[in-house]
């Protein structure tokens, strides 16, 4: 019920009862002083809360970076890996047995190994059965199945893979569409120092093949073949040459099956056959039309490691009209049915072969295959050079193989 206000007091309309003792509108519209006091009372808790902000905790500082690998002057090397939740960590070093690492109270695992022979090594950490790269090391070894970290133990400049102050060649990267493999692929080309693409001078060519799980960058990124050639050419130990490094798979399906692919006989044979076809009909014509290459079988060599060693034998020995120099480093993957793989090979090949060079490390489990191949070649009357060096199935062996083989060809 409405109410009216007088100067003094109130005039009430309607029946008098307890509900008429107060005016609702006046309660909702209190005097200004009262309104201010009410506002202060309502805002006071917020003001006090704003003045009593809790202290912010300082952000946790990241742990200090690790030095790994640490190569000392005496060639001992310490590897470190931070993994506080791991139960066990091993060092997997190329050319050596796995080594258990020890952890400290900060969760850092480490191991120091005895002096290493100067060279480049691949390595990784195996934490609770999982293989990992070294996060403290930015230098990687590319691989299509198992990327690893790289360790350089420097040595004297007389080592063929150590960079010297000599004229350097160049590395060129090419891409093309393969009709044989039905995919897009690439290849690398090394041109020697002072190579002039418009000059009349031509050069012999070495087709250099990588191994299984590598890609076409293997011989430059890991094998350091350009450094080896630079040094040998500067020293007059090798002829200036062009080196072509193609992708070594006839079909990428062979790689997608990983190591199980070698048990698939049909797929393995198709991989080798299509590689040879792509090499002879796609890579060679392209390269020899784009570069100053001497187009003569006596100026062509083919060599490779592991799978690439087998491909060098299969492609080279079955196409002696195109290759006079053949090198196989730690060949693997071909079955021991040599009569089937080299059906027309006999002593008549000797007058066409300038060099058939077959090498393998004595600690490589592929040594038996290579020895059996050499014995078979002897029964066929085919002249060849047998090379056995200390070492396993590693790049340390293959770099030395290339350094020696490159000094023999085109002489």
Steps between C-alpha positions, in 0.01 A plus 500: 500500500641844409614739766529877506769701671438813710755746632477340838400143533301273275144480383386142447217403273311183532433279793741525783692180566852392569587498128431873482769586752777512233513641146662252255602774260697678769684181586600462136604866477699572815647845568826582322715471813364159573553399139867598521554309822339194351722520194812521717391201701441298184832598336718466809561125464601543135735784589663302779537195274670714236743633761582149623614334171689179566865508406565346160725198507816545299503303173700181520838544337579252221792270569838601370571367149708185477827470310469188289703356347808643672816411308819545699854552379587137578211386270290370789136597461225558757136470399219649712123465483235645733224248569393510869216252451697240302586170665794421272690678223760351265736665255483348151821607324580408141759226487475410871289290733228683700624662821289546813480859629482605866265764642551760774259659748397756234380235256799544267638182347862493385779274383862566409663274244867434435691689228344464155681482170456837323196473273129576476266279703126460516338444838169506685361443848273206583276599790285215631523335160420812295774629267542880516729765355714716728296820566820683599659440158373679189706291255292214360557202273211479252342158461161389376452241774708616798633856527806524725725766648850563367828508688822636350825400665746725314827366377801614298434680173661208319178301550307514171170608660644792697433838338822658372587835349482368143281590201150364553257350257126562500195288579190535281155370590260390223139377490310311234190289439584130466291304254665176615435542873187713442596762753690825544864451594833674518874458452815691595794589279850593614704707257875533566683829567530726195219322318370722219160401357565681172856390444592223258680295762315183603537283809463132590201413718455286808145384581508463878217311671379514861381214720162383622315752723718787371380757251681665211675742737674218686839521329526877550331546838653194667771369269654846440591384151536858373764572766678175419507581128611860562798379701601217268476720190701779667770248594511360148392157626171490310395618158254792495164332452127558517313292759129422460304379804147382410220373720572128532151348505329350200173527688432685825275210606824320578576764762149524645522138614820583689736212573230239431528593133812284460296185566264585211685337209280640225510851641876488555565390143260762362675767704841408353367467145312830501795681653723389212233605250456844660877542519567414135195659337431804719791612718791436264345668192399805704835542671711437195304755300518767772862463610835488322535122526714286273251259340721196486487174699866539593405829669210353699520340843232371733541423871290484814463377855284217637183499284680744271792257475264230375342747257847592372576135430161427342498815287870507414581134432184455290571815297872487421432696183439799728734455801869410518556567872291331771530522877295323766532595867348252752247375247179364642157390395569287195438126538785259440354379172777677307438301182151646482605858582798505258400254227749612234801576717818308424868554431418697185409789730866549591591687183216744565540548874755756608432424866265280701563595865313310774547611862348414836577546869624191679249550785208549262257207498480547120860387467387142425289611203788706362751218540264258326455748215876537458547123494230469236665771290825305521329184373369705205847633427399862567786716626417703809665671799418369848505755783436417864547767764434506875155629581128433511216607270573869555576827325850493650574205269328649195673838518833320492376278215409805292829676573691196373272417205497860373881491465484195273235593245559689174877457532 
